[in-house]
């Protein structure tokens, strides 16, 4: 009997029974035969205590009918003409995906279901004692397009806490990872380890109607979201806290609970984690982590497989690891400057830095053409809670200097800071100094957005994604252009 995880195991020959004991009234039994891929198990769904699933089931038929009508009226309309340059340069700006949860405007920044970040901060429910919006409320908004009530957000927090179930093999796997393995590699692998619990995979192997795909995707997605802070905090504690683990607190919302399990009790830091989870959750569907999750999911891979693919993309230096590069740049800059300098001196340093063939990380964005609102809200948070922090003061000074330097050098269409230019310095201030870990927090957040989108992918019956590729020879020899 394992008291910490509530697991009792019997191993008779080639079969085993596992009874997962839950703090909630329901109990489920898993029966697994190793000779069968994914095994066979029977699991009772967690009760829809928040009412989110019921509300979503009401909205899906309406949205399905809307999409049918849109395709009938506009199906033959051309959304975008693709140039050869775009085919060679990462398909930038090609409008070819439908993602319902958010839309990125080049001037306004991200809107979650039509709401800007300041509006989300104002309108979404806060936890008791908190000043920043709860991640649970944001997830409700992404799924339904509706601002939840305080009761609905708290109900979803309770439901997610009741869903947490980390199998023993996943705990053992995380604990066995070598300390030199990057935290993101551990995180992605742990998500794959959880795939044994996929309801979608089991039901699909049984044979189910396409109309029910969203149902089982929903169940997997909420189970996965509920588990992310626990596996992420275990990775953190193994690497940076001598394997000292703190149990999950079912009375807390996701943000505060995640902070608590990493050993942080400062209520301001809990608010920072809430803010971080909200603003990093979604950035429409074309970014690497969102698109990878959508692409793999289009093959009807279950949410665990799909989300792990997205996390592998997030781990790339050009995506989720960018804030690490910013921090390294800031520390290098602090060491080089040896104290406070004037704006002119800082501008001169930046000019020399660019002239040497290096970049100033954290500035510019593939879509945005003004300061990233995610940067602005973190800056406002820092002005309120850490105005005299030396690293924050340097970040602020760079904000005053770098855009002009980049414009004069002709180095960026958008010389303004993005979210990565700020996120590291506030985490450092509160003692979360392990920059290699920052992308894991990003990953926990991104689960809210990409999994909400994945549920809608299945609800709307989106097919296998399969764009047509061409070759350079095809481009050169395309006679229709001459």
C-alpha positions, 0 to 999 in steps of 0.5 A: 500500500502506497499512502502517498499516491493511494495505490494498491497493486497485485502482480500475479504472473503476467497481469496486475490489478491496480486500485486507485483510491480517490479523495472523492466519492467515486472510485475506479478500477483499472484492469490492465493486460500487458500483452495488449497495447494500451491495455484494457481498463474501465474507468468512471468519469469524474463528475461534471461538478463545474458544469463545464462539460454540460455547457460545452455539450450545449454549445457544440451543436450550435457551432457545428451548424455555424461551421456548416453554414460558413462552409456553404456560403464561403467554401469557395472563397480564397482566404490567402494567396501564397507566394514562393517566398512564404513557402521558403520562409516558414509559411509566415502570415499564410492564413490556412488554419482555423483556431477558435480559442484566440486570435492574434492581431498585429497591433492589438496583440492576443485576444482570448475569445475576443477579450484582450489581456487587460480585459481578461485580467479585469473580468475573469474570476480571482481566487480568494485573496488573489488579485490575478485571474485564475487559470481555471477561469481562462480555460472556461473562457477558451472552451466556451467563449464565455466569462465564467462566474466565480462559482463556476471557476471555483467549481472547475478548480475543485473538479480538476483537483479531484481528477489528479491521478499520477500512476506509480509508473510515471512517478517512478519514471520521473524519479529515475531521470538523470539530473543532466536531462533537461527539464523539458525533456523530462516533462514531455516524457512524463506526459507520454508516460501518462498516456496509459490512462488515455480514455480516448485511446481505449475507446477508439480501440473499442470502436466509437462514433466520430460524434463522441470523439470530443467527449473522450478528448475532453475527459483526457484533456481535463485529466491531463491538465489536472496532472501537469502541475504535479508532474512539473513540480516533481521534476522541479523538486527532484532537480532543485530541492533535493527531492523534497516533495510537497503534497498537492493542496486540493483547496487551492487553484491551479496557480497557487497549488503549483507554486505551493508544490514547488515550495513557494508560499509568497502570495504575490508569487502565487499571483505571478504564477496565475498571471503567467499561466493565463498570458502564456496559455494560447497564441492562436494556432500557428505557433509551433506548440499549438500547431504541433498539438493540432497536427498530431491530434489530426491523426486522432492521436490522443491528447497525451500524444498530441500534447507531448508533441507540442511540448517538444516544439516548445522546447526549441530555442526559437519558441519556449526557450527564448526566455532563457536566452533573454536571461543569459543576455541580461546577466551577461549585460550586467556583468559587462556594464558593472553597474548602472549606466546612462541610456546613451552608454547602454545604446552604445553597448547594444549597437556594438553587440549588434555589429558583432553579429549577435542579436538582442533577444526578447525583441521582435515578433513574427506577427506583432508590430507593437509592444506585446501586451503580455510584456506590458502586463508583466511590466505592470506587475513588476512596477507594482511589486518589485520596482527597485529590483536591479534586473527589472530596472535593466529590463525597463532601461532596455525598453527605453533604448533598444527599439530605437537601436533596432530601428536605426540598424534596420534589424527588425520589422517590429523593434518592440519587446515580446513576452520573453523580454520580461518573464524571466526577471520577475521569476528570478526576483521571487527566487525561482532562479533555475532558468532551464526550468522556465519552459516547463512553466510555459508548458503547464500554461500552454496546456490550457490553450492547445488542449481547449483547441484540441477538444474543439478540433474533435467537436468540429470533426476537423480531418487529418491535416495534409498540406501539399509540398513542392520542390525547388525544381517544381517552382523553377519549371512551373510553366503556368508562370511564364 
